[in-house]
Amino acid sequence: MNGVAIEFYDLWFDPNTVGGDMVVECWISHGPRATDPDFAPVPGDLLVLGDGDEAPLRARVIKRQGDRVSVQIQLGTESAAVA
């Protein structure tokens, strides 16, 4: 890790698992908000993703099944300055 603070994002993601459609599956229990009882993302929510190495990215929740959250990374000017 290069020092990107984990508290600046909602979910951790593995950049190697991002699909061509920019969709990635994340696990709430593996993220920095795992112990936050008020964190309950639903489809349509905008979240901040991080991998611990690069700047965080914005993503929209497209599906949630329990602990698993599928999000689509939003590229462009809106995701350029998340923090």
Residue, then its C-alpha position, 0 to 999 in steps of 0.5 A: m500500500n502506498g498510503v491511500a487512507i482506507e477511510f476515504y472509501d466505502l468498499w474495497f475492490d480488486p482491480n484485476t476483477v473489473g469486467g469490460d462493462m466496468v462491473v466489479e463484485c465487492w464484499i461489504s465484510h472485506g471493506p473499511r465499513a464492515t463494522d458500520p451498522d448503518f452501511a446498507p447500500v442499495p441499487g442506485d446508490l453512489l459509493v466510493l471504491g478503493d484498492g488501497d493503492e490508487a485514488p478512489l473511484r465512484a461506482r453505482v450499486i447495481k445489485r446487492q445480495g447479502d454481503r456481496v455488492s455489484v457496482q459499476i465504476q463510473l469513469g469520467t470527470e465526475s469520478a476524477a476528484v472523489a476525495 
